[in-house]
Amino acid sequence: MTERVRVGLTVNAVQREAWVEPRQSLADLLRDDLGLTGTHIGCEQGVCGACTVLVDGVSVRACLMFAVQARERSVETVESLAGADGGLHPIQEAFSECHGLQCGFCTPGLLMRTKEFLAETPAPSDEEIRSAIVGNLCRCTGYQAIVRSIRDAAERLASENEGSDS
C-alpha cells in the first residue's frame, strides 16, 4: 500500500485537510474525498477542460494536477460560484439565460475558465472569448451560445461593478 500524504488546502474559502496518495489527482481529491462533484472528469488527459478549477485564481486541469501540488493553495470549484443564499452567480445566470449549456457536462469547466478570463478581460471581444475557451470542449452547443453567454456575463459583471462603485 502506498503511504498517504497530508494535504492542507483551502477549497471554496474553507480550510480543508485530506490524506492522499502521492499520485492522486486534484480532481479525485475534490470529487471522492471532499464530495465536490461539480468538477467533472471527462478525458483524464487534460484535453477536454471539464475538470477546470481555479488554483490561486488561475485555471488548471484538475485531472492533471496532483492533489499534493495543491498543498497550502486556494482552490475554487464551480460550487464556489453560487451565493450563500443559493442565488446564481452572474456567469451562471448568463449561461442559463443565453442557452450556453445543453447536456451540462462541459459547463463547470467553462464557468470556471470564464470566471478567470473575465477577471483578466472584463470587456472582451468575441474573438478574445473564442481564444480564451479554446481548451474547453463542448460537444453540444456549437459554441455560439457559449460565446453569447460569456459576452452577457461580462455585461452583467460590469453592471454589478458599476452599481457597487456608487
N, C-alpha and C positions, 0 to 999 in steps of 0.2 A: 504494500500500500504506500502511496506517495504521501510524504509529510505535508501537512497543511500549513499555510502561512496566514498570519493575522493581517487583515487589511482594514484600516480605519479610513473612512472617506465620508464626504458629505454628499448625500443624494437628495435632490429636491429640497435643499435647505435644512435637511435633517441629518445630524451626525449618525453614522451607521458603522457597524463593525461586523466583519464576517471572517470565517476561517475558510480559505480557498486552497485548492491545489494550484501549484505554481503555473500550470498551463491552462487553467480555466479562463475562459473569455469573460470580458466585462458583460457581454450580453447574457451569458449564462448566470453570472452572479446576479444581475438585475432581475432576470425572469425567475430563475429557480430558487435562489436563496432569499431574495428580497420581495418576491411576489409582484414585481412591476412588469406586467406582461404587455404593456403598451409598446415596448421595444420589440419589434418583430424580427424574426430570424428568417431570412429568405435564402440567400445563396451560400452563406457562411464562407464567402471568399472575398468580401468587400466590394462586390461589383454592383449589387442592386440598391444599396442605400437604405433598405428598410430598417436597419438597426441603428441608424444615425442618432446619436445623442450628443450633447454638448459637454465637453470636459474643459473646465476652466474657461467656458464661453466659446470654445472652438469645436466645430463639428468633427466627430470621429466616427468611424465604423466600429461599433461595439463588438462585432464578431471578430475583428482583427486585433483588438486591444486586449491584452491580458488584464485580468482583474487586479493583479498586483501592481500594474502600471498606474492604476487609479489611486493608489495609496496616498492619503493626505491631499487629495484633489477634490474639486467640486464637480459633481456630475448632475446634469439636468436631463430628465427624460420627458417624454410627452405628457406624463402625468402632472408635471410641474406647470403646465400652461393654464389649466382651469383655475379660476379664483377659489378662495377658501369657501365662498358661498356656492361653489359648483357652477358659477357662470362661466361661459366660454370666453377664452382669450380672443382678442380681435382677429388674430390669424385663424383661429378655429372658426369663428363666425364667417369670415370671408370664404374659407374653403367650403363651408356648408352652403352658404347662400349663392355662391358662384359655381357650384357643382364641380369643385376641384377634387372631388373624391368619388369613386364609384364602389369598387369592392372594398376599398379602405386598407388594403394590405400595405401599400407604399406610404400611406398618409402619415403615420407617426414620424417616419424619417424625413419626409418632405416638410412637415410642420417644424421640426427642429432645425433643419437646414434653413428654412425661411426665417426663423427667428434670428439666427446668426446673421444671415445675409441682410435683412432689413435693419439690423443694428449697425451694420457697416455702411449700407447704401439705402438710406431712408426714402429716396425718390428715384427708384431705378427705371430704366427703360426696359422695354420688352426684351431687347437683345441682352441686356445685363441679367435679366431674370432667367432667360433660357441658358445663359452661360453658367449661372450660379447653380442651377439644378441638374446640370449635365450628369452628375454622378448618382442621381436618384431615378431609378427606372420605374415607369408606370406602364402596365400592360392594358389598361382600360380606357384612359381618358383622351389620349392623343395630345396631351399637354396643353391644348388651347385653354381649357377651363382652369388648369393649374396656373398658367401664366396670368390669366384674368384674376384668379383668386389672390395671387401674390401682389398684383397691382392694387387690388381692392384693399388687401391687408395693409399695404403701405399707406394708402389714403386714410384708412381707419386709425392707424397708429399716429399719423401726422395730425389728424383732428384731435385725437386724445391728448397728444403732447401740446397742441395749441391751447386746449382747454385747461391744462394743468399749469400753463405759463401765466394765466390771468389771475 
